[in-house]
């Protein structure tokens, strides 16, 4: 399936990518990228094999637009581990693949239009960006998150008193997230107790989420019972 908007004119003796000659072949539908591993993006196309191919992963809900690893037309594929150019994990989201083939060898540039036929599902959870303050006097205490997964996965929310110490997290919400086609907004109450009923002491904590076995660290959460 071709995903091109347009190809500029080519020299008569040049073999240039066109709507009938260039196509993304993977992912075919969608591929899911978990906390580790890579996903393969592949293509076929005629044209100068050394032409630069600049692909991008563009979140369907607008949270990110990142450059994929550099490639050339003749490479035929690349592997993406879900990080941006600085090595940071991109936000959990559904990403469409798009971009461009650069002008080369008498061929004009070619636009690759992102669409839902070539999706990468970066599974995970998005936590609030701003610090949270809860008090016992508040009638409504809830933490809003967004989850992304095409398969059912376990999920926990906890407060962590010390990032340098493993195992001291205080879990206050636990659920099983079903597989869903789009990122889903969710809200979990902060009861001031753990899921086992123990009181959470007053203090400043890191908000952390465990999703499919991977941990995401969020903002500071200050609790005053």
Secondary structure per residue as TSV (DSSP state, phi and psi in degrees):
chain	resnum	aa	ss	phi	psi
A	1	X	-	360.0	119.6
A	2	X	-	-76.3	146.0
A	3	X	-	-129.3	37.3
A	4	X	E	-100.1	144.5
A	5	X	E	-85.0	-51.9
A	6	X	E	-163.4	151.7
A	7	X	E	-121.4	134.0
A	8	X	-	-69.9	165.8
A	9	X	-	-61.6	150.2
A	10	X	B	-117.0	156.2
A	11	X	-	-64.3	151.0
A	12	X	T	-59.9	-33.4
A	13	X	T	-97.7	12.5
A	14	X	-	-102.1	145.8
A	15	X	-	-97.6	109.1
A	16	X	-	-116.9	147.2
A	17	X	-	-59.9	141.4
A	18	X	-	-144.0	177.4
A	19	X	T	-58.5	-27.1
A	20	X	T	-94.4	-7.6
A	21	X	T	-113.1	-16.0
A	22	X	-	-121.3	134.7
A	23	X	E	-154.6	140.8
A	24	X	E	-73.9	133.1
A	25	X	E	-113.4	-16.6
A	26	X	E	-150.2	138.7
A	27	X	S	-65.5	146.2
A	28	X	S	-102.1	94.2
A	29	X	E	98.3	-103.9
A	30	X	E	-141.5	154.4
A	31	X	E	-127.1	141.3
A	32	X	E	-104.4	131.5
A	33	X	E	-109.0	115.2
A	34	X	-	-84.2	-165.8
A	35	X	S	-62.0	-26.0
A	36	X	S	-130.7	171.9
A	37	X	S	92.0	-173.1
A	38	X	-	-136.5	164.7
A	39	X	E	-122.2	143.3
A	40	X	E	-94.0	129.4
A	41	X	E	-109.2	125.0
A	42	X	E	-131.4	159.6
A	43	X	E	-154.6	162.4
A	44	X	E	-126.9	152.8
A	45	X	-	172.9	143.1
A	46	X	-	-83.1	163.8
A	47	X	S	130.1	-177.5
A	48	X	-	-64.9	117.4
A	49	X	T	-64.8	-18.3
A	50	X	T	-94.3	4.8
A	51	X	S	-62.8	133.9
A	52	X	E	-67.4	134.4
A	53	X	E	-113.4	110.7
A	54	X	E	-105.9	96.3
A	55	X	E	-97.6	153.6
A	56	X	E	-133.1	151.4
A	57	X	E	-107.6	119.0
A	58	X	E	-119.5	114.5
A	59	X	E	-64.4	136.5
A	60	X	T	-67.4	-23.8
A	61	X	T	-106.3	17.2
A	62	X	S	79.9	10.4
A	63	X	S	-81.0	-17.0
A	64	X	-	-161.9	152.7
A	65	X	E	-145.5	105.3
A	66	X	E	-124.8	147.9
A	67	X	E	-74.8	133.8
A	68	X	-	-82.9	165.8
A	69	X	-	-53.8	144.8
A	70	X	-	-62.1	144.7
A	71	X	E	-151.1	169.5
A	72	X	E	-120.8	158.0
A	73	X	G	-55.5	-39.3
A	74	X	G	-75.3	-9.3
A	75	X	G	-65.9	-36.1
A	76	X	-	81.6	-21.3
A	77	X	E	-167.6	165.8
A	78	X	E	-148.5	162.2
A	79	X	E	-114.1	137.2
A	80	X	E	-123.8	132.4
A	81	X	-	-100.5	9.7
A	82	X	S	84.6	17.6
A	83	X	B	-113.0	162.5
A	84	X	-	-92.9	-172.6
A	85	X	T	-63.1	-21.8
A	86	X	T	-92.0	0.4
A	87	X	S	87.9	5.0
A	88	X	-	-87.2	144.5
A	89	X	B	-65.2	132.3
A	90	X	-	-73.7	157.4
A	91	X	-	-59.4	145.1
A	92	X	S	-59.4	128.8
A	93	X	E	-175.0	169.8
A	94	X	E	-91.0	125.6
A	95	X	E	-114.7	128.0
A	96	X	E	-87.0	145.6
A	97	X	E	-96.4	128.7
A	98	X	E	-149.0	-172.1
A	99	X	E	144.6	-142.6
A	100	X	E	-159.8	151.4
A	101	X	E	-99.0	127.4
A	102	X	-	-72.3	155.8
A	103	X	-	-60.4	136.3
A	104	X	B	-167.8	144.1
A	105	X	T	56.5	37.7
A	106	X	T	86.5	-3.2
A	107	X	B	-98.3	141.3
A	108	X	-	-78.6	170.7
A	109	X	-	-66.3	155.9
A	110	X	E	-130.4	130.9
A	111	X	E	-95.3	132.9
A	112	X	E	-106.8	111.5
A	113	X	-	-82.2	125.6
A	114	X	-	-66.7	140.8
A	115	X	-	-152.6	177.1
A	116	X	T	-82.5	2.2
A	117	X	T	-82.0	-12.1
A	118	X	E	-138.5	79.3
A	119	X	E	-108.0	143.1
A	120	X	E	-118.0	119.4
A	121	X	E	-93.8	105.5
A	122	X	E	-88.3	101.5
A	123	X	-	-75.7	150.6
A	124	X	E	154.0	-162.6
A	125	X	E	-134.0	140.3
A	126	X	E	-105.4	124.2
A	127	X	-	-100.1	164.6
A	128	X	-	-56.8	151.2
A	129	X	S	-91.7	-28.0
A	130	X	S	-97.3	150.6
A	131	X	-	-56.2	150.8
A	132	X	E	-118.9	137.0
A	133	X	E	-125.3	122.9
A	134	X	E	-120.8	143.5
A	135	X	E	-128.5	157.8
A	136	X	T	-64.3	-21.5
A	137	X	T	-77.5	-15.2
A	138	X	-	-72.7	133.8
A	139	X	S	-78.0	-28.8
A	140	X	-	-126.1	108.6
A	141	X	-	-122.6	112.7
A	142	X	E	-145.0	149.6
A	143	X	E	-110.9	122.4
A	144	X	E	-93.8	132.6
A	145	X	E	-136.1	168.8
A	146	X	E	-127.3	129.0
A	147	X	E	-111.6	148.8
A	148	X	E	-137.0	116.9
A	149	X	-	-169.0	143.8
A	150	X	S	-96.7	0.8
A	151	X	S	-130.1	159.8
A	152	X	-	-72.5	130.9
A	153	X	E	-140.7	151.4
A	154	X	E	-77.0	150.6
A	155	X	E	-142.9	138.0
A	156	X	E	-137.3	146.5
A	157	X	E	-115.5	137.6
A	158	X	E	-146.8	163.2
A	159	X	E	-109.7	139.9
A	160	X	E	-119.6	115.1
A	161	X	S	-73.8	-22.6
A	162	X	-	-151.4	111.7
A	163	X	T	-64.1	-21.6
A	164	X	T	-84.1	-7.2
A	165	X	S	-114.4	123.7
A	166	X	T	-84.7	142.9
A	167	X	T	89.8	0.7
A	168	X	-	-98.1	6.9
A	169	X	-	-67.1	145.5
A	170	X	E	-111.8	103.6
A	171	X	E	-78.9	124.1
A	172	X	E	-114.7	-6.2
A	173	X	E	-149.9	139.7
A	174	X	E	-144.3	142.3
A	175	X	E	-158.9	167.6
A	176	X	E	-110.1	121.0
A	177	X	E	-89.6	124.2
A	178	X	-	-75.2	159.2
A	179	X	-	-68.5	132.4
A	180	X	-	-138.8	155.8
A	181	X	S	-81.2	-23.1
A	182	X	S	-129.4	160.0
A	183	X	-	-58.2	136.4
A	184	X	E	-118.5	127.3
A	185	X	E	-80.0	135.7
A	186	X	E	-138.2	159.5
A	187	X	E	-136.9	132.2
A	188	X	E	-124.5	129.8
A	189	X	E	-67.8	146.9
A	190	X	-	-103.4	102.5
A	191	X	-	-83.6	-8.8
A	192	X	S	83.2	4.6
A	193	X	B	-134.0	161.7
A	194	X	-	-78.7	172.6
A	195	X	T	-64.5	-18.4
A	196	X	T	-90.4	-0.3
A	197	X	S	93.7	2.5
A	198	X	-	-80.0	140.5
A	199	X	B	-67.4	137.4
A	200	X	-	-88.4	120.6
A	201	X	-	-64.9	155.4
A	202	X	S	-58.7	144.3
A	203	X	E	160.5	177.8
A	204	X	E	-107.3	127.4
A	205	X	E	-128.6	163.6
A	206	X	E	-88.7	134.9
A	207	X	E	-81.2	127.3
A	208	X	E	-130.9	148.4
A	209	X	E	-125.0	141.6
A	210	X	E	-113.8	121.8
A	211	X	E	-135.7	117.0
A	212	X	T	55.0	35.1
A	213	X	T	85.5	-4.7
A	214	X	E	-105.6	143.6
A	215	X	E	-102.3	135.3
A	216	X	E	-119.3	127.8
A	217	X	E	-99.9	129.5
A	218	X	E	-111.5	-149.0
A	219	X	E	-80.0	175.3
A	220	X	E	-74.6	139.4
A	221	X	E	-121.1	118.1
A	222	X	E	-102.8	127.8
A	223	X	E	-121.9	126.0
A	224	X	E	-124.9	104.6
A	225	X	-	-59.8	360.0
